[in-house]
């Protein structure tokens, strides 16, 4: 959310060293857990609707999982992770 005045914004960014194969495998495993949880959260309630339960729930779960692959891709050896650590609004 952008400030409504002329304050400056300071953004701190962290950049990792290239990840090892073991780190990439761990990160991919954690990302997969998030994808499964998100797809289950969408699909589970739809499976309880009478008459359309299973096909709609499964389709929705699969669609969310596939969409999450673009948002949370698997990590690979040598990848560099870049993330925003902090956003501060400066007075002045």
N, C-alpha and C positions, 0 to 999 in steps of 0.2 A: 504494500500500500504506500503510495507516494505521499510525501508531506505536502500540505497545502500552502506552504510558504517557501521562502528562498533558502532554507537550511541546506548545508552541504551534506552529502551522504558519503560515509567511509565504509568500504566493503573489504573485509579480510578474506582472502582466498588461500586455501591450503592445496599444495600440489605434492603428491606422493612420489617416492622413487618407483621405478618400474616394479610391479608385483612379481613374486616368484610363482612357480607353478602351484605350490602348495597353497599360497595365499589366494590365487585365482580360483582354485577348486573350492576353497572354503567360502569365498565371496559368492561364487555361483550357487553353492548349496544354500546359503542364506537368502539369496535373491529368489531361489526357487520356492523356499518356504513362504515368502511374502506373496509370490504369484499364486500359490495353492490356497493360501488363506483368503486372498482377495476373490479368487474365483469361487471358492466355497461359500463366502459370505453373500455372493450374488445368487448363486445357484440353489443353495439350500432352501431359502424361503419359497422359491418358485416350484420346488418339488412337492410342496404341500398343497398346491392349488388343485382341486379336483378336475379330472378329465385331461388336463394338459401337463400334469405333474412332471413325469420323467423326461419326455422329449424337450420341453422348454427349459427345464432346470439344467439338463446336460448341455444343451446348446448354449445357454447363457454362460455356464461355467467355462466351456471350451472357448467361447468368444472372448471372455475377460482374460483368460490365461494367455491366449494368443496375442491379444492387445498388450498385455503386460510384458511380453517378450521384447517389444520395441522400447518400452519405458525402462525396463530393468533387464538389459541383455546379459548373457553370460560373460564372465570375465575370462581373459586369456593371459597367459604368461607374457610379461613385458608391458601390459597395460599400465597407464598412468592415471591415477584417480585425481580429479580436480573437484573441489567442493567449496561452497561458500560457508565460512565458519561463523562470521558475525557481520551484521549490518548495523551501523551506528549513524544516528543523525547528529550532526555537529551544530552547535549554536554559534552564531557569529555573524 
